[in-house]
């Protein structure tokens, strides 16, 4: 379901939106597509940041485990 809303944008933003639009795409469609892309990219970035925090929280234990495994390898 789509809802109608009113948004006031600066002229320079409208120019960028016009350049970013695909052929046959309305301004509303362009704004919605760009907003969806931006929100998806933000969600990916936040997920990556959370993953990195988890990795960093466990880094010392994981590194110690890796060193222990490497100690079992024979010299070539």
Buried (B, 14 or more C-beta within 10 A) or exposed (E): EEEEEEEEEEEEEEEEBEEEBEEEEEEEEBBEBBEEEEEEEEEEEEEEEEEEEEEEEEEEEEEEEEEEEEEEEEEE
